[in-house]
Amino acid sequence: MASLLHEVWEDSHGMTLCLAGFRASLLDDARLVATFEASSDEEAMSKYYAMYDMGLYKPFDSSAFDPYPEELKARQLKIIER
């Protein structure tokens, strides 16, 4: 089971959670506010919800509990090392 690095960004439009190295387009005023590791989407979203006191995260389906594959961790490390 791979543990991936996640980032929480804030900008004038709100908050964004993403995998480190896989950032979507962020506004110029975006600032990194937190990083953490998680081993599944459910774990990542639960941590994100806790950070912003959004209550209990309820996944749409059971795939959120699937562990991240080692291949994704290897891909993330290659991107971050650039």
Secondary structure, 3 states (H helix, E strand, C coil): CECEEEEEEEECCEEEEEECCCCCCCCCCCEEEEEEEECEHHHHHHHHHHHCCCCCCCCCCHHHHCEECHHHHHHHHHHHHC
